Each structure stands twice: as C-alpha cells, then as structure tokens.
Amino acid sequence: MSDKKIEMTIAGKDVSFTPNVTAYNKYINEITMGNKVSPAHNFLVRIVTPDTKEALQELLALPGAALQIVGKVLEEYTPELEITVKN
C-alpha cells in the first residue's frame, strides 16, 4: 500500500498525517485489552506532519481525542476489502 497524506480539520485546527505500513503495524501490535489510548496517541504522533505537530499536541490534550482522531485516520488509510469465503 502506498503512503498517502491525509489532511483534516479537527476542532478548527488543520492537521496532516502521513501514515505508513510500518507505523500502522506497530500501532496494531501495541494495542492490548487494557491499553488502547497510548497506542493511538503514539501512532498519531509518529505520523503527523512536522508542520502540524503542535496543533495535534493541543488536540491530544482533550479527553478522547486520540481515539476519535485515530478512527478517522484509519478510515481513510485502510482499504475496504471485499472478502468471500469459499467452501
């Protein structure tokens, strides 16, 4: 999968992300039953563009922001695959 830039306006702040397979896989591997917020926060910090990092840091101080933002980033980044099970 090719890397793509994802640009968003979140609570009036422009933030851009450049997700990649390595960062995505690391995010998935860090998630545990008792730890979802820290991996989301770390993933976003890893993929934010340098020019919008300050805006992201302000947003991540808000409760629940990391999970909401990572959800939108993943919606844009991960493909919707059609999967058919053959018997």
MOPAC internal coordinates of N, CA, C and O (Angstrom, degrees):
PM7 1SCF
backbone

  N    0.0000 0     0.00 0     0.00 0    0    0    0
  C    1.4533 1     0.00 0     0.00 0    1    0    0
  C    1.5241 1   108.53 1     0.00 0    2    1    0
  O    1.2310 1   120.67 1   -46.21 1    3    2    1
  N    1.2907 1   116.32 1   133.79 1    3    2    1
  C    1.4549 1   119.79 1  -179.41 1    5    3    2
  C    1.5270 1   110.09 1   -80.37 1    6    5    3
  O    1.2310 1   121.33 1   -29.51 1    7    6    5
  N    1.3101 1   115.05 1   150.49 1    7    6    5
  C    1.4555 1   120.53 1   178.09 1    9    7    6
  C    1.5198 1   108.22 1   -75.14 1   10    9    7
  O    1.2310 1   120.72 1   -36.96 1   11   10    9
  N    1.3278 1   116.22 1   143.04 1   11   10    9
  C    1.4519 1   118.97 1   177.04 1   13   11   10
  C    1.5081 1   109.30 1  -139.28 1   14   13   11
  O    1.2310 1   120.82 1   -27.82 1   15   14   13
  N    1.3049 1   116.04 1   152.18 1   15   14   13
  C    1.4542 1   121.52 1   179.28 1   17   15   14
  C    1.5196 1   108.17 1   -87.57 1   18   17   15
  O    1.2310 1   121.17 1   -49.03 1   19   18   17
  N    1.3215 1   115.37 1   130.97 1   19   18   17
  C    1.4524 1   121.66 1   178.38 1   21   19   18
  C    1.5218 1   107.20 1  -114.46 1   22   21   19
  O    1.2310 1   120.65 1   -60.97 1   23   22   21
  N    1.3188 1   116.37 1   119.03 1   23   22   21
  C    1.4609 1   121.70 1  -178.69 1   25   23   22
  C    1.5199 1   108.86 1  -109.54 1   26   25   23
  O    1.2310 1   120.75 1   -45.87 1   27   26   25
  N    1.3328 1   116.16 1   134.13 1   27   26   25
  C    1.4578 1   121.97 1  -177.71 1   29   27   26
  C    1.5209 1   110.12 1  -138.34 1   30   29   27
  O    1.2310 1   121.33 1   -23.84 1   31   30   29
  N    1.3145 1   115.07 1   156.16 1   31   30   29
  C    1.4542 1   121.30 1   166.74 1   33   31   30
  C    1.5167 1   105.69 1  -113.21 1   34   33   31
  O    1.2310 1   120.92 1   -59.83 1   35   34   33
  N    1.3151 1   115.84 1   120.17 1   35   34   33
  C    1.4575 1   122.23 1  -175.88 1   37   35   34
  C    1.5242 1   107.95 1  -123.93 1   38   37   35
  O    1.2310 1   120.69 1   -62.84 1   39   38   37
  N    1.3131 1   116.28 1   117.16 1   39   38   37
  C    1.4778 1   121.33 1  -179.28 1   41   39   38
  C    1.5250 1   110.86 1    50.75 1   42   41   39
  O    1.2310 1   120.71 1  -138.91 1   43   42   41
  N    1.3274 1   116.25 1    41.09 1   43   42   41
  C    1.4620 1   121.50 1   177.50 1   45   43   42
  C    1.5139 1   115.68 1    81.82 1   46   45   43
  O    1.2310 1   120.08 1  -179.17 1   47   46   45
  N    1.3378 1   117.46 1     0.83 1   47   46   45
  C    1.4708 1   120.87 1  -179.80 1   49   47   46
  C    1.5231 1   109.57 1  -109.85 1   50   49   47
  O    1.2310 1   120.48 1   -46.20 1   51   50   49
  N    1.3211 1   116.69 1   133.80 1   51   50   49
  C    1.4601 1   121.41 1   176.39 1   53   51   50
  C    1.5201 1   109.30 1   -83.12 1   54   53   51
  O    1.2310 1   121.24 1   -52.64 1   55   54   53
  N    1.3340 1   115.24 1   127.36 1   55   54   53
  C    1.4610 1   121.84 1  -179.83 1   57   55   54
  C    1.5190 1   107.99 1  -135.86 1   58   57   55
  O    1.2310 1   120.44 1   -40.85 1   59   58   57
  N    1.3350 1   116.77 1   139.15 1   59   58   57
  C    1.4613 1   121.94 1   179.39 1   61   59   58
  C    1.5204 1   109.59 1  -124.57 1   62   61   59
  O    1.2310 1   121.84 1   -35.24 1   63   62   61
  N    1.3230 1   114.09 1   144.76 1   63   62   61
  C    1.4568 1   120.74 1  -179.74 1   65   63   62
  C    1.5196 1   109.68 1  -129.83 1   66   65   63
  O    1.2310 1   120.76 1   -32.61 1   67   66   65
  N    1.3181 1   116.15 1   147.39 1   67   66   65
  C    1.4610 1   121.97 1   173.89 1   69   67   66
  C    1.5308 1   108.23 1  -126.22 1   70   69   67
  O    1.2310 1   120.69 1  -102.98 1   71   70   69
  N    1.3357 1   116.28 1    77.02 1   71   70   69
  C    1.4647 1   118.95 1   179.99 1   73   71   70
  C    1.5208 1   111.41 1   -66.25 1   74   73   71
  O    1.2310 1   121.23 1   -25.34 1   75   74   73
  N    1.3214 1   115.25 1   154.66 1   75   74   73
  C    1.4603 1   120.79 1   177.18 1   77   75   74
  C    1.5222 1   107.93 1  -145.33 1   78   77   75
  O    1.2310 1   120.84 1   -14.05 1   79   78   77
  N    1.3102 1   116.00 1   165.95 1   79   78   77
  C    1.4604 1   121.17 1  -174.63 1   81   79   78
  C    1.5264 1   111.48 1   -61.73 1   82   81   79
  O    1.2310 1   119.74 1   139.81 1   83   82   81
  N    1.3174 1   118.10 1   -40.19 1   83   82   81
  C    1.4577 1   121.07 1  -179.28 1   85   83   82
  C    1.5256 1   110.95 1   -61.99 1   86   85   83
  O    1.2310 1   120.03 1   131.38 1   87   86   85
  N    1.3122 1   117.55 1   -48.62 1   87   86   85
  C    1.4670 1   121.34 1   179.86 1   89   87   86
  C    1.5253 1   110.92 1   -65.35 1   90   89   87
  O    1.2310 1   120.42 1   140.60 1   91   90   89
  N    1.3246 1   116.80 1   -39.40 1   91   90   89
  C    1.4662 1   121.14 1   178.70 1   93   91   90
  C    1.5277 1   110.57 1   -62.54 1   94   93   91
  O    1.2310 1   120.41 1   131.37 1   95   94   93
  N    1.3184 1   116.81 1   -48.63 1   95   94   93
  C    1.4644 1   120.15 1  -179.73 1   97   95   94
  C    1.5215 1   111.77 1   -62.15 1   98   97   95
  O    1.2310 1   120.31 1   140.49 1   99   98   97
  N    1.3134 1   117.01 1   -39.51 1   99   98   97
  C    1.4669 1   120.76 1   178.12 1  101   99   98
  C    1.5276 1   109.72 1   -63.49 1  102  101   99
  O    1.2310 1   120.19 1   138.38 1  103  102  101
  N    1.3200 1   117.24 1   -41.62 1  103  102  101
  C    1.4701 1   121.86 1   177.40 1  105  103  102
  C    1.5309 1   110.74 1   -59.29 1  106  105  103
  O    1.2310 1   120.33 1   130.31 1  107  106  105
  N    1.3049 1   116.98 1   -49.69 1  107  106  105
  C    1.4685 1   121.17 1  -179.21 1  109  107  106
  C    1.5271 1   110.51 1   -61.54 1  110  109  107
  O    1.2310 1   120.24 1   138.21 1  111  110  109
  N    1.3136 1   117.15 1   -41.79 1  111  110  109
  C    1.4641 1   121.01 1  -179.33 1  113  111  110
  C    1.5273 1   113.27 1   -68.25 1  114  113  111
  O    1.2310 1   119.74 1   155.08 1  115  114  113
  N    1.3315 1   118.10 1   -24.92 1  115  114  113
  C    1.4600 1   121.61 1  -179.41 1  117  115  114
  C    1.5228 1   113.53 1   -82.85 1  118  117  115
  O    1.2310 1   120.00 1   159.77 1  119  118  117
  N    1.3281 1   117.61 1   -20.23 1  119  118  117
  C    1.4640 1   121.01 1  -177.45 1  121  119  118
  C    1.5256 1   109.97 1   -69.40 1  122  121  119
  O    1.2310 1   121.25 1   -47.90 1  123  122  121
  N    1.3335 1   115.22 1   132.10 1  123  122  121
  C    1.4616 1   121.37 1   174.10 1  125  123  122
  C    1.5224 1   107.71 1  -131.76 1  126  125  123
  O    1.2310 1   120.64 1    -8.75 1  127  126  125
  N    1.3341 1   116.38 1   171.25 1  127  126  125
  C    1.4677 1   120.21 1   179.72 1  129  127  126
  C    1.5320 1   111.59 1   -57.71 1  130  129  127
  O    1.2310 1   120.08 1   144.39 1  131  130  129
  N    1.3097 1   117.45 1   -35.61 1  131  130  129
  C    1.4557 1   120.47 1  -177.47 1  133  131  130
  C    1.5158 1   114.73 1  -102.06 1  134  133  131
  O    1.2310 1   119.89 1  -174.41 1  135  134  133
  N    1.3258 1   117.81 1     5.59 1  135  134  133
  C    1.4585 1   119.98 1  -176.22 1  137  135  134
  C    1.5230 1   110.45 1  -144.06 1  138  137  135
  O    1.2310 1   120.96 1   -83.23 1  139  138  137
  N    1.3148 1   115.77 1    96.77 1  139  138  137
  C    1.4607 1   120.89 1   178.45 1  141  139  138
  C    1.5264 1   112.00 1  -117.50 1  142  141  139
  O    1.2310 1   120.56 1   150.31 1  143  142  141
  N    1.3142 1   116.53 1   -29.69 1  143  142  141
  C    1.4643 1   120.47 1  -175.49 1  145  143  142
  C    1.5284 1   111.38 1   -72.68 1  146  145  143
  O    1.2310 1   120.10 1   131.47 1  147  146  145
  N    1.3123 1   117.42 1   -48.53 1  147  146  145
  C    1.4716 1   119.95 1  -178.88 1  149  147  146
  C    1.5258 1   112.72 1   -59.83 1  150  149  147
  O    1.2310 1   119.19 1   134.33 1  151  150  149
  N    1.3494 1   119.15 1   -45.67 1  151  150  149
  C    1.4658 1   118.17 1   176.76 1  153  151  150
  C    1.5276 1   112.87 1   -60.89 1  154  153  151
  O    1.2310 1   119.98 1   141.72 1  155  154  153
  N    1.3374 1   117.64 1   -38.28 1  155  154  153
  C    1.4664 1   120.70 1   178.48 1  157  155  154
  C    1.5257 1   110.03 1   -64.14 1  158  157  155
  O    1.2310 1   120.40 1   133.27 1  159  158  157
  N    1.3200 1   116.83 1   -46.73 1  159  158  157
  C    1.4641 1   122.15 1   178.60 1  161  159  158
  C    1.5258 1   110.43 1   -58.32 1  162  161  159
  O    1.2310 1   120.56 1   130.43 1  163  162  161
  N    1.3383 1   116.53 1   -49.57 1  163  162  161
  C    1.4644 1   120.89 1  -178.31 1  165  163  162
  C    1.5212 1   111.95 1   -62.82 1  166  165  163
  O    1.2310 1   119.94 1   138.86 1  167  166  165
  N    1.3200 1   117.71 1   -41.14 1  167  166  165
  C    1.4679 1   122.18 1   178.66 1  169  167  166
  C    1.5361 1   110.06 1   -60.21 1  170  169  167
  O    1.2310 1   120.51 1   132.93 1  171  170  169
  N    1.3167 1   116.64 1   -47.07 1  171  170  169
  C    1.4612 1   119.93 1  -179.06 1  173  171  170
  C    1.5202 1   111.67 1   -63.45 1  174  173  171
  O    1.2310 1   120.34 1   139.19 1  175  174  173
  N    1.3185 1   116.95 1   -40.81 1  175  174  173
  C    1.4743 1   120.40 1   178.93 1  177  175  174
  C    1.5286 1   110.50 1   -65.65 1  178  177  175
  O    1.2310 1   120.40 1   145.02 1  179  178  177
  N    1.3303 1   116.84 1   -34.98 1  179  178  177
  C    1.4747 1   120.25 1   179.03 1  181  179  178
  C    1.5300 1   112.54 1   -67.78 1  182  181  179
  O    1.2310 1   120.32 1   147.11 1  183  182  181
  N    1.3373 1   117.00 1   -32.89 1  183  182  181
  C    1.4652 1   118.94 1  -171.62 1  185  183  182
  C    1.5222 1   114.62 1  -106.48 1  186  185  183
  O    1.2310 1   119.75 1   176.42 1  187  186  185
  N    1.3306 1   118.08 1    -3.58 1  187  186  185
  C    1.4641 1   119.78 1   179.24 1  189  187  186
  C    1.5253 1   109.33 1   -68.94 1  190  189  187
  O    1.2310 1   120.81 1   -34.54 1  191  190  189
  N    1.3144 1   116.06 1   145.46 1  191  190  189
  C    1.4670 1   119.20 1   176.67 1  193  191  190
  C    1.5352 1   108.43 1   -73.65 1  194  193  191
  O    1.2310 1   120.65 1   -34.37 1  195  194  193
  N    1.3249 1   116.36 1   145.63 1  195  194  193
  C    1.4750 1   119.66 1  -176.46 1  197  195  194
  C    1.5257 1   113.73 1   -55.17 1  198  197  195
  O    1.2310 1   120.11 1   144.09 1  199  198  197
  N    1.3257 1   117.39 1   -35.91 1  199  198  197
  C    1.4617 1   119.87 1  -177.04 1  201  199  198
  C    1.5244 1   113.69 1   -73.98 1  202  201  199
  O    1.2310 1   119.45 1   168.11 1  203  202  201
  N    1.3387 1   118.66 1   -11.89 1  203  202  201
  C    1.4675 1   120.33 1   178.76 1  205  203  202
  C    1.5346 1   112.05 1  -118.42 1  206  205  203
  O    1.2310 1   120.58 1  -169.24 1  207  206  205
  N    1.3153 1   116.50 1    10.76 1  207  206  205
  C    1.4691 1   120.48 1  -177.10 1  209  207  206
  C    1.5311 1   111.90 1   -63.06 1  210  209  207
  O    1.2310 1   120.11 1   139.72 1  211  210  209
  N    1.3066 1   117.40 1   -40.28 1  211  210  209
  C    1.4608 1   120.53 1  -179.14 1  213  211  210
  C    1.5364 1   110.97 1   -62.44 1  214  213  211
  O    1.2310 1   120.59 1   137.13 1  215  214  213
  N    1.3210 1   116.47 1   -42.87 1  215  214  213
  C    1.4729 1   120.37 1   178.08 1  217  215  214
  C    1.5232 1   110.51 1   -62.35 1  218  217  215
  O    1.2310 1   120.45 1   138.60 1  219  218  217
  N    1.3307 1   116.74 1   -41.40 1  219  218  217
  C    1.4647 1   119.79 1   178.66 1  221  219  218
  C    1.5262 1   110.63 1   -62.84 1  222  221  219
  O    1.2310 1   119.89 1   136.62 1  223  222  221
  N    1.3174 1   117.82 1   -43.38 1  223  222  221
  C    1.4704 1   120.81 1  -179.92 1  225  223  222
  C    1.5287 1   110.88 1   -58.24 1  226  225  223
  O    1.2310 1   120.23 1   140.32 1  227  226  225
  N    1.3230 1   117.16 1   -39.68 1  227  226  225
  C    1.4673 1   120.92 1   177.78 1  229  227  226
  C    1.5251 1   110.32 1   -64.04 1  230  229  227
  O    1.2310 1   120.56 1   138.14 1  231  230  229
  N    1.3208 1   116.54 1   -41.86 1  231  230  229
  C    1.4623 1   120.63 1  -179.91 1  233  231  230
  C    1.5223 1   112.14 1   -67.86 1  234  233  231
  O    1.2310 1   120.46 1   141.56 1  235  234  233
  N    1.3299 1   116.72 1   -38.44 1  235  234  233
  C    1.4611 1   120.41 1  -178.10 1  237  235  234
  C    1.5254 1   112.67 1   -67.88 1  238  237  235
  O    1.2310 1   119.96 1   166.59 1  239  238  237
  N    1.3223 1   117.67 1   -13.41 1  239  238  237
  C    1.4613 1   120.91 1   175.82 1  241  239  238
  C    1.5305 1   111.54 1   -75.61 1  242  241  239
  O    1.2310 1   120.39 1   165.51 1  243  242  241
  N    1.3260 1   116.86 1   -14.49 1  243  242  241
  C    1.4709 1   121.07 1  -179.70 1  245  243  242
  C    1.5246 1   110.08 1   -82.76 1  246  245  243
  O    1.2310 1   119.75 1   -40.78 1  247  246  245
  N    1.3317 1   118.09 1   139.22 1  247  246  245
  C    1.4677 1   120.52 1   179.90 1  249  247  246
  C    1.5289 1   111.92 1   -60.20 1  250  249  247
  O    1.2310 1   120.73 1   -49.10 1  251  250  249
  N    1.3029 1   116.22 1   130.90 1  251  250  249
  C    1.4594 1   122.13 1   176.73 1  253  251  250
  C    1.5143 1   115.84 1    79.39 1  254  253  251
  O    1.2310 1   120.06 1   176.24 1  255  254  253
  N    1.3232 1   117.48 1    -3.76 1  255  254  253
  C    1.4655 1   120.38 1  -175.07 1  257  255  254
  C    1.5270 1   112.19 1   -63.69 1  258  257  255
  O    1.2310 1   120.36 1   137.08 1  259  258  257
  N    1.3309 1   116.91 1   -42.92 1  259  258  257
  C    1.4719 1   119.70 1  -176.23 1  261  259  258
  C    1.5239 1   111.25 1   -57.78 1  262  261  259
  O    1.2310 1   120.10 1   135.26 1  263  262  261
  N    1.3188 1   117.41 1   -44.74 1  263  262  261
  C    1.4623 1   119.90 1  -178.31 1  265  263  262
  C    1.5254 1   112.10 1   -69.93 1  266  265  263
  O    1.2310 1   120.20 1   142.82 1  267  266  265
  N    1.3277 1   117.22 1   -37.18 1  267  266  265
  C    1.4613 1   119.60 1   177.99 1  269  267  266
  C    1.5347 1   111.20 1   -66.42 1  270  269  267
  O    1.2310 1   121.10 1   136.07 1  271  270  269
  N    1.3206 1   115.50 1   -43.93 1  271  270  269
  C    1.4650 1   119.67 1  -178.23 1  273  271  270
  C    1.5217 1   110.82 1   -67.96 1  274  273  271
  O    1.2310 1   120.05 1   134.64 1  275  274  273
  N    1.3360 1   117.51 1   -45.36 1  275  274  273
  C    1.4601 1   119.66 1  -178.83 1  277  275  274
  C    1.5294 1   110.12 1   -62.49 1  278  277  275
  O    1.2310 1   119.90 1   145.72 1  279  278  277
  N    1.3207 1   117.79 1   -34.28 1  279  278  277
  C    1.4577 1   120.67 1   176.98 1  281  279  278
  C    1.5216 1   111.95 1   -59.98 1  282  281  279
  O    1.2310 1   120.48 1   135.47 1  283  282  281
  N    1.3212 1   116.69 1   -44.53 1  283  282  281
  C    1.4703 1   120.92 1   179.45 1  285  283  282
  C    1.5278 1   111.62 1   -68.71 1  286  285  283
  O    1.2310 1   120.59 1   139.49 1  287  286  285
  N    1.3309 1   116.48 1   -40.51 1  287  286  285
  C    1.4664 1   119.76 1   178.45 1  289  287  286
  C    1.5267 1   109.95 1   -61.03 1  290  289  287
  O    1.2310 1   120.64 1   134.73 1  291  290  289
  N    1.3291 1   116.38 1   -45.27 1  291  290  289
  C    1.4654 1   119.51 1  -178.72 1  293  291  290
  C    1.5207 1   112.24 1   -67.71 1  294  293  291
  O    1.2310 1   119.87 1   147.10 1  295  294  293
  N    1.3338 1   117.85 1   -32.90 1  295  294  293
  C    1.4725 1   120.77 1   174.82 1  297  295  294
  C    1.5244 1   110.81 1   -57.80 1  298  297  295
  O    1.2310 1   121.10 1   139.37 1  299  298  297
  N    1.3220 1   115.51 1   -40.63 1  299  298  297
  C    1.4617 1   120.80 1  -178.56 1  301  299  298
  C    1.5255 1   112.57 1   -79.60 1  302  301  299
  O    1.2310 1   120.26 1   146.91 1  303  302  301
  N    1.3122 1   117.10 1   -33.09 1  303  302  301
  C    1.4592 1   120.97 1  -172.44 1  305  303  302
  C    1.5275 1   114.23 1   -85.74 1  306  305  303
  O    1.2310 1   120.34 1   136.83 1  307  306  305
  N    1.3057 1   116.96 1   -43.17 1  307  306  305
  C    1.4669 1   119.13 1  -174.08 1  309  307  306
  C    1.5200 1   110.74 1   -85.03 1  310  309  307
  O    1.2310 1   120.37 1   -42.86 1  311  310  309
  N    1.3273 1   116.90 1   137.14 1  311  310  309
  C    1.4610 1   120.12 1  -177.91 1  313  311  310
  C    1.5272 1   111.33 1   -75.36 1  314  313  311
  O    1.2310 1   121.08 1   -27.52 1  315  314  313
  N    1.3028 1   115.54 1   152.48 1  315  314  313
  C    1.4564 1   122.13 1   172.86 1  317  315  314
  C    1.5183 1   106.67 1   -92.63 1  318  317  315
  O    1.2310 1   120.79 1   -72.67 1  319  318  317
  N    1.3192 1   116.09 1   107.33 1  319  318  317
  C    1.4560 1   121.25 1  -176.44 1  321  319  318
  C    1.5224 1   110.72 1   -94.62 1  322  321  319
  O    1.2310 1   121.15 1   -39.73 1  323  322  321
  N    1.3033 1   115.40 1   140.27 1  323  322  321
  C    1.4580 1   120.06 1   172.19 1  325  323  322
  C    1.5245 1   106.23 1   -92.16 1  326  325  323
  O    1.2310 1   120.77 1   -60.50 1  327  326  325
  N    1.3197 1   116.14 1   119.50 1  327  326  325
  C    1.4575 1   121.05 1  -177.12 1  329  327  326
  C    1.5289 1   108.71 1  -122.49 1  330  329  327
  O    1.2310 1   121.09 1   -52.75 1  331  330  329
  N    1.3164 1   115.53 1   127.25 1  331  330  329
  C    1.4561 1   121.94 1   178.51 1  333  331  330
  C    1.5147 1   108.94 1  -119.88 1  334  333  331
  O    1.2310 1   120.94 1   -50.83 1  335  334  333
  N    1.3254 1   115.82 1   129.17 1  335  334  333
  C    1.4540 1   120.68 1   177.55 1  337  335  334
  C    1.5230 1   108.17 1   -90.19 1  338  337  335
  O    1.2310 1   120.76 1   -52.00 1  339  338  337
  N    1.3334 1   116.15 1   128.00 1  339  338  337
  C    1.4578 1   120.99 1   178.33 1  341  339  338
  C    1.5249 1   108.70 1  -102.95 1  342  341  339
  O    1.2310 1   121.29 1   -42.79 1  343  342  341
  N    1.3006 1   115.14 1   137.21 1  343  342  341
  C    1.4721 1   119.91 1   178.04 1  345  343  342
  C    1.5103 1   110.24 1  -105.47 1  346  345  343
  O    1.2310 1   120.10 1   180.00 1  347  346  345

